[in-house]
């Protein structure tokens, strides 16, 4: 039955593995642009304010710009929402994709194996940094929040 369903859907192992690779190597910057810019500070008359040295005052601000939905792979996103604290973008579970790719590790070519190992190390490093920040009591709440959740397992 599984073979018939796979044939009907025109899926093969390569398609499924490619989707896991896409999920695993997805990067936030594929979906949004963020950074820090400066803007001129204006007084109540709409004129630029000057500092003690007669230079125009500026103030820095953070920004997040979402890429247009037609330019991204939306199948990798599990949620995009705008709440009172800003925009939240959740990507598919990278760890689950890594686990699934690990099962098929021998199917991958050498370059994909190398990329897989590198990505797994990046995820481990990021996870460790987050744990260190939690333990150190770092309360800097910047405007960007990255949430990685493990999905519940479903029986197929």
N, C-alpha and C positions, 0 to 999 in steps of 0.2 A: 504493500500500500504506500509506504513512504517513497518508494522508487517511482510509482505512478504519480503521486502528488508533485514530486520534484520535477518530473518530466512535464506535467501540465503547467507548472509555474515557470518552466524554463530556467530553473536555478541549477547551478552546479556548485561543487565545493569551492571552486575558485571565486565565484561571486560572493559567497558567504565569508570566506577568508578575507577578501578584499574589503568587505564592509567592516569587519573587525579591525583591519589595518587602518581604514579611514577613521574609525572611532578612536583607535589608540593614538594615532599621530595627529589628531585634530588639535588645533591650537586656538586659544581665545582670540588671537589676532586674525584668525580666519573669519571671525564673525563680528568683530568690533574693533574700533580704534580708540585708544585712550592715551591720555598724556596730561601735560601741564602746560598752560599758556599764561601769558601776562596780558593785562588790559589796563588802559589808562584810567586813573581815578579822576572823576569830575566833581566839581563843587556844586552847590545848589543852583548856581546860575548857568550850569552846563559848560563851564570852562574847565580845562585841565588844571588840576591842583599842582602846585610846585612845592618842592622840598626846600630846605634851608639853603641849598646851593643853586637854586633856581632851575633844577632839573624837574622834568615832568614826573609825577608820582605814578607808579604802577603797582598793581597787586596781582599776585599769582592765583590761579584757580585750576582745579582739576576738571577734566572733561571726559565724557564717554560718548562716542558716536557709533551707533549700530550700522553695520553694512546692510545694503538693500537685500531683501529676502531673495530676489531673483539671482543674486550673485553668490549665494552660499549653498551649501549642502544641508538643507533643513532636516534631513533624516538623521543627522547626528545630534541634533538638539532635542532635549526632552521637555524643555520648558523655557519660555521667554515671558517675563511679566514685568510690569512696572507697578511698584508699590509706593508707599509713602517714603520709604528709605531709598528709592531709586530703582534702577533697572537690574533685574536678575536674569542671567542667562545660564542655563544648566545644560551641560553636554552629557551625552550617553556615558555610561560607566566605563572608564578607561581600565580599571582593574579587572572587570569582568572580561573585557576584550583581550587584555593581556593573558588572563587565565585560559580563555578559549584558544588564543593563538599558541599558547604554550602546549596545548594538547596536540596541535597540528604542526608543531615546530619543525619537524622533519620535512614537511611539505614546502616550506619556504626556501627561497633561494638565499645565497650567502648574504647579499646586500640587505635583504629584508630581515634576516636573522640578526645582523649587526644593528640595524635600526631598532628592532624590537628590544634588544638588550639595552641600547642607549635610552630608549623611552622608558623602560622599566626602571632604570637607574634614576632618571629625571623625576619620575613619580615618587620613588622612594626618598629622594632628596627633598622634594617639596613637602612630603608628608612629615619628614623629620623636622624640617624648619618650622612647620605649623605646630608640631608638638613642643618644640623648644620655646616658641613664642608663648604658648599656653602656660608652660611651666615657669617661664621668666616673668609672667604677669604683665606682659606688654599689652597695654590698653589702648594703643594707637588704633583708632577705628577710622581707617581711610575710606574713601568713597567706593572702593572696588571690593566686592565680596565674591569669592569663588567657592562654590559648594560642590563637593564630590560625594555622591551618595551611592551606596551599593544597592542595586535593585534586588527585590525579592525573587527567589528562584521560582520558576514555573515549570511544571511538568509538561513536556512536549510529547 
